[in-house]
Amino acid sequence: MYQSNTAPLRQHTQYALHVLVVVPVMIGAVSASWAVAPASATCEARSGAQRTPVIELFTSEGCSSCPPADQWLSTLKGQAVVAQAFHVGYWDYIGWVDRFATQANTARQKEVARANHLNNIYTPQVVRDGKDWPLWRTESLLQGNRVASFSGAKFLNAAPRATQTNTAAQASIAMQRIAQTDQYTARVTPADGVSHWSAYWTVTEHGHNSKVKSGENKGEFLQHDFVVRQYVPVGRHEGAQTLSFASIAPQPGHARQVNLVVHESRSGEPLQALSLQCN
């Protein structure tokens, strides 16, 4: 479904899209892009020489075409990738309010749209390494293992295509949690030739679900992983910098990741990304 500045309009391709028009841990010295630390260990990680893939999904519980994308993203659990499901609220008026949606998430999607010279924002939208990836579903049919999706349709495991990387990192990240608190620091060192860079933190959580009682997904039981529960941009920088982050408190029963994505300021292309899960 497409929405202009006036009234919604539905468009169907291979599957429905919902669109809104926009005016413009490892311990010690072991390197990792995605790390889980034991409960008693120092929780820290350091990025590697290759750029970690970054997948952003913009989704909504009020969007009937979004559940397949949500399930597709879940196939990335345990992979060396920074995956994030940004729930947006601009479809709440249809009849179901997405409890995970925030205005900050919509602002992030608009930022991505500007960087990609898009006139619209839509759901579900998959962004791979800062670039709009409208063929995520089609290209995933070329690789991976088949899994069941929403409404009995079929799609393939996201991991082989989404996690491919042969790009050298243009920045290094060393992240750690301060003691047993919800405070984190990260030392970002850009590569030679990188004049300016920007970054953002997210906290993502697994294992959320909702029984939808109204709207397009009425009667469905939706399951979510990589749900963005906190999104904090940290502006533009130059040279090596130490960033600080105060995360929201963990929710019992929901494994979470603290992520830092360092990207080129204008294009939005990631220079490096790191995900840390502390037990």
TIPA-905063 format. One record per residue: x, y, z of N, C-alpha, C in turn. Coordinates in steps of 0.001 Angstrom, whole numbers, padded with zeros to 6 digits, always signed. Layout:
TIPA-905063
    n.px    n.py    n.pz   ca.px   ca.py   ca.pz    c.px    c.py    c.pz
       X       Y       Z       X       Y       Z       X       Y       Z
...
This chain:
TIPA-905063
    n.px    n.py    n.pz   ca.px   ca.py   ca.pz    c.px    c.py    c.pz
 +000839 -001187 +000000 +000000 +000000 +000000 +000872 +001235 +000000
 +000497 +002156 -000837 +001230 +003412 -000941 +000385 +004521 -000339
 +001032 +005427 +000353 +000326 +006564 +000909 +000985 +007847 +000427
 +000153 +008747 -000123 +000673 +010047 -000514 +000402 +011020 +000620
 +000546 +012274 +000357 +000256 +013272 +001379 -001237 +013451 +001586
 -002043 +012800 +000742 -003495 +012927 +000881 -004095 +011613 +001346
 -004357 +010687 +000422 -005047 +009445 +000791 -004209 +008241 +000414
 -004429 +007100 +001122 -003670 +005901 +000804 -004058 +005316 -000546
 -003107 +004669 -001163 -003312 +004029 -002451 -002616 +002694 -002406
 -003273 +001628 -002842 -002701 +000293 -002767 -002081 -000085 -004112
 -000895 -000654 -004052 -000222 -001125 -005253 +000315 -002517 -004988
 +000166 -003410 -005944 +000642 -004774 -005781 +001711 -005077 -006817
 +002806 -005657 -006338 +003810 -006205 -007236 +003843 -007687 -006939
 +005014 -008260 -006639 +005073 -009656 -006235 +004417 -009829 -004870
 +004516 -008833 -004034 +003844 -008794 -002741 +003573 -007335 -002460
 +002630 -007084 -001585 +002232 -005701 -001339 +003309 -004947 -000587
 +003473 -003696 -000927 +004341 -002798 -000176 +003487 -001698 +000405
 +003871 -001187 +001545 +003213 -000042 +002147 +004189 +001123 +002055
 +003761 +002185 +001381 +004692 +003271 +001078 +004113 +004615 +001476
 +004970 +005480 +001996 +004608 +006834 +002370 +005491 +007793 +001596
 +004896 +008779 +000945 +005665 +009761 +000202 +006347 +010720 +001179
 +007607 +010978 +000942 +008380 +011888 +001785 +008810 +013074 +000960
 +008689 +014231 +001528 +009243 +015413 +000881 +010669 +015564 +001421
 +011319 +015754 +000299 +012565 +016148 +000846 +012830 +017513 +000831
 +030461 -012048 +023142 +031617 -011143 +023364 +032810 -012025 +023548
 +033454 -011216 +022872 +034703 -011988 +022961 +035551 -011458 +024115
 +036482 -012304 +024646 +037287 -011923 +025800 +038713 -011663 +025331
 +039331 -010646 +025949 +040727 -010392 +025622 +040859 -009750 +024271
 +041833 -010238 +023481 +042170 -009570 +022224 +041535 -010233 +021019
 +040563 -011146 +021230 +039938 -011823 +020097 +039063 -010835 +019352
 +039153 -010820 +018020 +038354 -009904 +017215 +037054 -010563 +016825
 +035994 -009747 +016714 +034698 -010262 +016308 +033846 -009128 +015806
 +032862 -009454 +014967 +031894 -008472 +014535 +030600 -008629 +015314
 +030403 -009803 +015865 +029221 -010088 +016657 +029687 -010975 +017779
 +029480 -010576 +019045 +030104 -011297 +020141 +029163 -011447 +021310
 +029284 -012588 +022006 +028525 -012860 +023222 +029512 -013174 +024324
 +029355 -012533 +025464 +030278 -012751 +026572 +029598 -013531 +027681
 +030315 -014437 +028373 +029762 -015115 +029541 +029403 -014110 +030629
 +028519 -014544 +031541 +027984 -013621 +032537 +029068 -012990 +033400
 +030103 -013732 +033738 +031099 -013221 +034667 +032284 -012547 +033974
 +032299 -012562 +032658 +033449 -012042 +031926 +033293 -010555 +031639
 +034416 -009922 +031366 +034364 -008572 +030838 +033693 -008629 +029482
 +032702 -007780 +029290 +031926 -007826 +028049 +032492 -006788 +027086
 +033185 -007262 +026072 +033824 -006363 +025131 +034009 -007069 +023803
 +034221 -006304 +022763 +034458 -006862 +021435 +035199 -005848 +020589
 +035853 -006369 +019571 +036608 -005520 +018656 +036275 -005956 +017233
 +036078 -004998 +016362 +035729 -005315 +014982 +036917 -005911 +014243
 +036621 -006585 +013126 +037656 -007221 +012333 +038069 -006392 +011129
 +038844 -007027 +010255 +039375 -006324 +009084 +038330 -006142 +008001
 +037343 -007055 +007946 +036287 -006947 +006953 +035106 -006180 +007523
 +034408 -005476 +006662 +033225 -004739 +007101 +032102 -005704 +007435
 +031503 -005528 +008595 +030354 -006344 +008991 +029115 -005877 +008242
 +028364 -006792 +007610 +027135 -006393 +006919 +026123 -005773 +007876
 +025412 -004770 +007399 +024379 -004106 +008176 +023054 -004233 +007426
 +022068 -004839 +008077 +020737 -005002 +007497 +019745 -004236 +008353
 +019020 -003317 +007726 +017964 -002572 +008399 +016631 -002930 +007748
 +015676 -003351 +008576 +014319 -003614 +008100 +013395 -002574 +008699
 +012619 -001902 +007854 +011598 -000976 +008313 +010257 -001674 +008151
 +009559 -001849 +009262 +008406 -002736 +009300 +007331 -002167 +010210
 +006152 -002786 +010194 +005051 -002350 +011045 +004105 -003517 +011282
 +003608 -003615 +012506 +002607 -004639 +012800 +001279 -004331 +012134
 +001088 -003112 +011665 -000140 -002749 +010972 -000073 -002933 +009472
 +000987 -003547 +008985 +001244 -003709 +007552 +001106 -005186 +007200
 +000144 -005522 +006345 -000139 -006926 +006035 +000971 -007596 +005236
 +001816 -006826 +004574 +002908 -007403 +003791 +004208 -007501 +004573
 +004199 -007097 +005854 +005435 -007082 +006639 +005800 -008403 +007318
 +004860 -009238 +007742 +005258 -010456 +008458 +006255 -011341 +007720
 +006167 -011530 +006390 +007210 -012328 +005728 +008604 -011720 +005889
 +008696 -010397 +005845 +009995 -009747 +006017 +010494 -009908 +007447
 +009586 -009844 +008428 +009980 -010056 +009818 +010561 -011456 +010005
 +009896 -012454 +009431 +010379 -013826 +009559 +011687 -014027 +008796
 +011802 -013386 +007667 +013044 -013438 +006885 +014206 -012913 +007718
 +013985 -011784 +008417 +015056 -011205 +009223 +015465 -012149 +010350
 +014514 -012890 +010887 +014818 -013791 +012002 +015807 -014884 +011611
 +015910 -015198 +010323 +016860 -016221 +009892 +018310 -015762 +010044
 +018506 -014486 +010370 +019865 -013970 +010551 +020376 -014149 +011978
 +019556 -014669 +012864 +020004 -014868 +014245 +021231 -015774 +014278
 +022246 -015341 +015026 +023473 -016111 +015155 +024481 -015874 +014058
 +024147 -015023 +013076 +025056 -014749 +011974 +025922 -013517 +012270
 +027019 -013407 +011558 +027928 -012269 +011712 +027389 -011083 +010923
 +026382 -010454 +011464 +025703 -009349 +010795 +025082 -008472 +011874
 +024993 -007177 +011618 +024241 -006285 +012486 +022874 -006093 +011838
 +021864 -006756 +012393 +020500 -006720 +011857 +019614 -005934 +012813
 +018716 -005125 +012238 +017886 -004235 +013045 +016505 -004109 +012417
 +015474 -004294 +013226 +014091 -004132 +012768 +013536 -002840 +013357
 +013463 -001805 +012522 +012935 -000514 +012937 +011423 -000511 +012692
 +010637 -000555 +013758 +009182 -000495 +013612 +008753 +000967 +013496
 +007891 +001236 +012525 +007423 +002600 +012265 +005926 +002684 +012542
 +005465 +003895 +012834 +004093 +004064 +013274 +003163 +004759 +012311
 +003606 +005031 +011082 +002747 +005816 +010195 +001600 +005019 +009595
 +001523 +003717 +009897 +000340 +002938 +009500 -000577 +002654 +010689
 -000288 +003225 +011836 -001119 +002952 +013011 -002575 +003328 +012788
 -002817 +004342 +011964 -004181 +004826 +011755 -005061 +003787 +011067
 -004466 +002779 +010430 -005250 +001766 +009719 -006092 +000955 +010696
 -005630 +000829 +011951 -006450 +000091 +012902 -005692 -000639 +013983
 -004368 -000721 +013892 -003578 -001390 +014915 -002354 -000549 +015216
 -002133 -000236 +016508 -000993 +000569 +016920 +000179 -000352 +017236
 +001273 -000159 +016527 +002489 -000946 +016739 +003190 -000414 +017980
 +003253 -001243 +019034 +003830 -000801 +020301 +005337 -000601 +020240
 +005986 -001122 +019201 +007435 -000965 +019076 +007823 +000244 +018224
 +006851 +000903 +017631 +007137 +002007 +016714 +007499 +003268 +017488
 +008437 +004036 +016929 +008808 +005328 +017500 +009009 +006334 +016372
 +008889 +007597 +016718 +009164 +008642 +015735 +010627 +008633 +015326
 +011505 +008247 +016251 +012928 +008176 +015921 +013185 +007144 +014837
 +012459 +006032 +014869 +012625 +005014 +013831 +012190 +005538 +012469
 +011088 +006266 +012440 +010641 +006868 +011184 +011652 +007895 +010693
 +012228 +008654 +011614 +013252 +009625 +011228 +014445 +008923 +010604
 +014816 +007770 +011141 +015918 +007000 +010556 +015563 +006579 +009128
 +014339 +006121 +008912 +013954 +005699 +007572 +013968 +006868 +006589
 +013550 +008024 +007036 +013587 +009197 +006166 +015021 +009593 +005829
 +015918 +009426 +006792 +017331 +009706 +006539 +017878 +008759 +005468
 +017508 +007486 +005563 +017924 +006502 +004560 +017350 +006870 +003189
 +016086 +007300 +003165 +015450 +007682 +001900 +016191 +008844 +001240
 +016567 +009829 +002023 +017302 +010970 +001459 +018649 +010527 +000897
 +019347 +009674 +001619 +020660 +009220 +001159 +020557 +008399 -000118
 +019413 +007717 -000305 +019204 +006889 -001494 +018415 +007611 -002579
 +018143 +008889 -002371 +017398 +009713 -003347 +016037 +009102 -003657
 +015356 +008626 -002618 +014027 +008049 -002770 +012962 +009100 -002484
 +011872 +009062 -003230 +010760 +009968 -002991 +009789 +009428 -001954
 +009874 +008112 -001690 +008917 +007465 -000809 +009614 +006720 +000313
 +008894 +006554 +001405 +009271 +005546 +002382 +008168 +004497 +002376
 +008531 +003269 +002661 +007556 +002182 +002521 +007891 +001042 +003466
 +006929 +000175 +003645 +007136 -001046 +004429 +006601 -002236 +003641
 +007248 -003381 +003730 +008550 -003558 +004372 +009674 -003060 +003469
 +010608 -002347 +004046 +011794 -001918 +003327 +013015 -002566 +003949
 +013831 -003201 +003122 +015093 -003767 +003573 +016216 -002909 +003011
 +017136 -002525 +003877 +018288 -001722 +003493 +019536 -002529 +003824
 +020386 -002734 +002848 +021611 -003510 +003026 +022812 -002600 +002846
 +023586 -002456 +003898 +024781 -001614 +003875 +024469 -000208 +003371
 +023373 +000335 +003875 +023003 +001702 +003565 +022259 +001902 +002268
 +022086 +000833 +001469 +021432 +000939 +000170 +020072 +000254 +000186
 +019086 +000930 -000379 +017762 +000343 -000520 +017877 -000977 -001277
 +017249 -002020 -000755 +017357 -003364 -001348 +015958 -003889 -001646
 +015294 -003364 -002672 +013914 -003785 -002965 +013807 -005230 -003437
 +014892 -005809 -003902 +014857 -007185 -004409 +015329 -008195 -003360
 +015245 -007824 -002075 +015717 -008733 -001021 +015054 -010091 -001118
 +013766 -010112 -001420 +013036 -011378 -001456 +013425 -012201 -002671
 +013476 -011551 -003837 +013816 -012258 -005070 +015235 -012791 -005034
 +016173 -011954 -004605 +017567 -012385 -004591 +017813 -013488 -003564
 +017025 -013512 -002503 +017198 -014558 -001509 +016764 -015923 -002036
 +015988 -015952 -003100 +015581 -017224 -003692 +016746 -017935 -004361
 +017846 -017221 -004553 +018980 -017799 -005261 +019872 -018633 -004357
 +019795 -018413 -003037 +020698 -019070 -002112 +019966 -019422 -000830
 +020558 -020328 -000053 +020070 -020573 +001293 +019164 -021772 +001412
 +018577 -021930 +002599 +017704 -023042 +002905 +016271 -022552 +003000
 +015356 -023321 +002452 +013965 -022905 +002422 +013350 -023022 +003817
 +012577 -021999 +004195 +011879 -022030 +005468 +010452 -021562 +005244
 +009547 -021961 +006135 +008150 -021558 +005995 +008000 -020097 +006376
 +007123 -019392 +005689 +006896 -017993 +006003 +005425 -017760 +006309
 +005112 -016512 +006616 +003766 -016087 +006958 +002777 -016496 +005874
 +001590 -016937 +006290 +000492 -017322 +005394 +000844 -018504 +004501
 +001827 -019308 +004890 +002136 -020518 +004145 +003012 -020319 +002933
 +003401 -019080 +002640 +004299 -018845 +001507 +005688 -019363 +001853
 +006577 -019338 +000879 +007926 -019838 +001107 +008947 -018772 +000727
 +010013 -018727 +001485 +011148 -017900 +001109 +012387 -018576 +001647
 +013529 -018044 +001315 +014770 -018710 +001661 +015502 -018020 +002790
 +016318 -018788 +003457 +017131 -018267 +004541 +017891 -017027 +004090
 +017822 -015979 +004905 +018433 -014710 +004526 +019948 -014729 +004609
 +020486 -015630 +005426 +021890 -015513 +005797 +022873 -015518 +004627
 +022788 -016443 +003662 +023837 -016479 +002633 +023976 -015182 +001855
 +022853 -014596 +001441 +022919 -013375 +000645 +023177 -012139 +001495
 +022470 -012052 +002622 +022545 -010840 +003429 +023877 -010687 +004138
 +024568 -011791 +004410 +025800 -011703 +005189 +027059 -011764 +004349
 +026905 -011800 +003040 +028082 -011809 +002184 +028872 -010511 +002375
 +030172 -010645 +002498 +031004 -009450 +002606 +032398 -009744 +002067
 +032879 -008859 +001252 +034269 -008935 +000799 +034856 -007524 +000746
 +034310 -006677 +001602 +034704 -005270 +001629 +035558 -005000 +002858
 +036692 -004389 +002650 +037554 -004032 +003770 +036900 -002932 +004598
 +037000 -003059 +005900 +036454 -002042 +006795 +037217 -000734 +006642
 +036480 +000361 +006742 +037082 +001687 +006684 +037129 +002357 +008051
 +036889 +001557 +009089 +037014 +002031 +010463 +037139 +000820 +011363
 +037693 +001012 +012530 +037736 -000040 +013534 +036959 +000419 +014761
 +036344 -000550 +015455 +035542 -000259 +016638 +035972 -001197 +017759
 +036217 -000642 +018920 +036465 -001430 +020128 +035414 -001009 +021150
 +034512 -001942 +021495 +033387 -001617 +022367 +033470 -002422 +023655
 +033028 -001800 +024749 +032946 -002535 +026004 +031838 -001981 +026880
 +031296 -002866 +027710 +030356 -002436 +028741 +031153 -002070 +029979
 +030725 -001023 +030649 +031404 -000573 +031858 +030882 -001380 +033039
 +031724 -002249 +033572 +031371 -003117 +034703 +030073 -003851 +034390
 +029148 -003921 +035348 +027866 -004587 +035144 +026739 -003575 +034993
 +027040 -002451 +034385 +026056 -001388 +034210 +025464 -001436 +032815
 +024613 -000448 +032522 +024062 -000281 +031179 +024776 +000839 +030434
 +026016 +001100 +030825 +026848 +002112 +030180 +027862 +001423 +029273
 +028041 +001978 +028077 +028967 +001404 +027105 +029873 +002499 +026553
 +031064 +002106 +026167 +031961 +003008 +025457 +032460 +002306 +024198
 +032803 +003094 +023200 +033356 +002541 +021961 +034419 +003493 +021438
 +035555 +002936 +021114 +036626 +003710 +020485 +036539 +003475 +018987
 +036292 +004541 +018245 +036153 +004464 +016788 +037379 +005101 +016158
 +038046 +004336 +015307 +039233 +004833 +014613 +039015 +004701 +013113
 +038827 +005809 +012413 +038608 +005718 +010965 +039904 +005390 +010234
 +039759 +004783 +009067 +040920 +004471 +008245 +041483 +005744 +007623
 +042707 +005661 +007166 +043306 +006782 +006456 +042445 +007132 +005246
 +042239 +008400 +005030 +041432 +008841 +003898 +039988 +009112 +004237
 +039536 +008708 +005429 +038171 +009004 +005875 +038195 +010345 +006607
 +037610 +011362 +006004 +037693 +012696 +006592 +036644 +012906 +007677
 +035418 +012500 +007407 +034345 +012655 +008370 +033538 +011365 +008435
 +032936 +011125 +009567 +032085 +009958 +009732 +030979 +010266 +010731
 +029910 +009510 +010632 +028800 +009613 +011569 +028538 +008228 +012139
 +027652 +008156 +013122 +027393 +006859 +013748 +026041 +006880 +014447
 +025548 +005696 +014753 +024375 +005577 +015611 +024450 +004288 +016412
 +023869 +004354 +017617 +023725 +003195 +018488 +022304 +002656 +018374
 +022153 +001354 +018505 +020832 +000766 +018708 +020923 -000326 +019763
 +019804 -000550 +020411 +019609 -001739 +021236 +018529 -002564 +020556
 +018829 -003816 +020237 +017860 -004710 +019593 +017582 -005893 +020503
 +016358 -006414 +020406 +015938 -007524 +021259 +015260 -008609 +020437
 +015437 -009842 +020879 +014800 -011004 +020266 +013564 -011428 +021065
 +012745 -012245 +020415 +011695 -012976 +021115 +010468 -012192 +021507
 +010144 -011136 +020789 +008908 -010407 +021059 +007781 -010968 +020198
 +006562 -010830 +020679 +005414 -011287 +019894 +004187 -010461 +020235
 +003233 -010459 +019328 +001988 -009712 +019507 +000833 -010489 +018891
 -000278 -010545 +019609 -001525 -011067 +019060 -002325 -009877 +018556
 -002418 -009758 +017250 -003025 -008582 +016636 -004547 -008729 +016651
 -005211 -007721 +017167 -006664 -007802 +017348 -007454 -006929 +016385
 -006774 -006143 +015575 -007481 -005282 +014623 -006536 -004918 +013489
 -007069 -004258 +012479 -006246 -003831 +011359 -005994 -004930 +010346
 -005028 -004708 +009462 -004768 -005612 +008348 -004324 -007006 +008790
 -003652 -007093 +009934 -003161 -008383 +010430 -004044 -008960 +011536
 -005295 -008573 +011584 -006218 -009035 +012619 -006229 -010562 +012700
 -006065 -011058 +013922 -006095 -012491 +014148 -004753 -013180 +014033
 -003741 -012461 +013612 -002420 -013071 +013433 -001587 -012953 +014707
 -000719 -013934 +014907 +000242 -013931 +016006 +001602 -013627 +015398
 +002105 -012426 +015627 +003331 -011960 +015001 +004512 -012153 +015946
 +005599 -012647 +015401 +006811 -012872 +016173 +007941 -012038 +015594
 +008740 -011442 +016488 +009761 -010496 +016060 +011106 -010766 +016722
 +012165 -010627 +015956 +013527 -010611 +016457 +014211 -009333 +015972
 +015320 -009006 +016594 +016097 -007804 +016244 +015276 -006517 +016356
 +014299 -006501 +017258 +013449 -005317 +017403 +014272 -004162 +017977
 +014275 -003050 +017281 +014996 -001865 +017775 +014197 -001260 +018916
 +014790 -001284 +020119 +014143 -000727 +021305 +014724 +000633 +021676
 +015868 +000960 +021083 +016493 +002257 +021325 +017369 +002594 +020126
 +017241 +003818 +019663 +018026 +004291 +018525 +018559 +005673 +018877
 +019882 +005821 +018842 +020511 +007084 +019255 +021583 +007480 +018244
 +021318 +008465 +017375 +022372 +008988 +016499 +023376 +009786 +017318
 +024620 +009769 +016887 +025655 +010477 +017658 +026369 +011534 +016821
 +025781 +011940 +015699 +026306 +013091 +014981 +027512 +012791 +014110
 +028156 +013872 +013686 +029271 +013804 +012744 +030587 +014046 +013472
 +031605 +013269 +013085 +032899 +013362 +013757 +034027 +013297 +012730
 +035217 +013618 +013172 +036408 +013404 +012361 +037521 +012887 +013257
 +038365 +012035 +012692 +039439 +011443 +013463 +038940 +010417 +014460
 +039853 +009879 +015253 +039508 +008876 +016252 +038750 +009533 +017409
 +037689 +008860 +017845 +036864 +009388 +018922 +036417 +008255 +019839
 +036174 +008583 +021097 +035564 +007643 +022035 +034124 +008065 +022270
 +033184 +007161 +021974 +031765 +007433 +022121 +031242 +006759 +023379
 +030269 +007387 +024013 +029631 +006828 +025205 +028149 +006626 +024938
 +027584 +005617 +025604 +026183 +005273 +025364 +025563 +004739 +026640
 +024392 +005265 +026994 +023611 +004760 +028125 +022405 +004027 +027565
 +022369 +002724 +027717 +021289 +001923 +027130 +020106 +001839 +028079
 +018954 +001503 +027519 +017800 +001191 +028343 +018074 -000101 +029109
 +017311 -000339 +030154 +017506 -001540 +030959 +017085 -002777 +030173
 +017782 -003894 +030359 +017390 -005138 +029683 +016000 -005590 +030120
 +015311 -006280 +029212 +014034 -006887 +029532 +014240 -008373 +029742
 +013875 -008900 +030895 +014056 -010335 +031146 +013371 -011184 +030077
 +014064 -012214 +029635 +013494 -013120 +028647 +013709 -012712 +027212
 +014378 -011583 +027005 +014606 -011111 +025636 +016102 -010856 +025446
 +016765 -011774 +024765 +018185 -011563 +024463 +018335 -010273 +023680
 +019343 -009502 +024040 +019491 -008214 +023376 +020921 -008001 +022911
 +021053 -007084 +021948 +022334 -006720 +021386 +022470 -005205 +021453
 +023659 -004745 +021799 +023994 -003325 +021701 +024849 -003169 +020453
 +024389 -002342 +019535 +025026 -002211 +018222 +025541 -000793 +018004
 +026647 -000697 +017302 +027159 +000595 +016856 +027462 +000488 +015366
 +026846 +001377 +014596 +027082 +001442 +013151 +027783 +002758 +012844
 +028980 +002677 +012297 +029748 +003845 +011880 +029625 +003952 +010370
 +029218 +005112 +009879 +028940 +005227 +008449 +029449 +006533 +007876
 +029578 +006546 +006568 +029970 +007745 +005848 +028857 +008779 +005989
 +029213 +010017 +006272 +028214 +011007 +006662 +027207 +011325 +005566
 +027632 +011395 +004334 +026711 +011789 +003262 +025952 +010618 +002675
 +026641 +009568 +002285 +025994 +008456 +001598 +025297 +007496 +002549
 +025722 +007481 +003803 +025165 +006524 +004747 +025778 +005146 +004658
 +026745 +004944 +003763 +027359 +003629 +003620 +028171 +003295 +004866
 +027954 +002109 +005449 +028709 +001751 +006656 +030215 +001681 +006399
 +030967 +002174 +007364 +032413 +002002 +007365 +032798 +000777 +008186
 +032034 +000538 +009244 +032176 -000664 +010061 +030991 -000693 +011040
 +030684 -001882 +011546 +029613 -002040 +012517 +030010 -003143 +013492
 +029453 -003048 +014686 +029788 -004031 +015723 +028551 -004265 +016584
 +028344 -005531 +016944 +027221 -005915 +017794 +027753 -006671 +018997
 +027257 -006324 +020183 +027736 -006933 +021419 +026551 -007400 +022248
 +026570 -008670 +022628 +025522 -009221 +023490 +026143 -009668 +024791
 +025764 -008999 +025878 +026311 -009316 +027198 +025293 -010102 +028000
 +025709 -011222 +028564 +024816 -012044 +029371 +024692 -011490 +030797
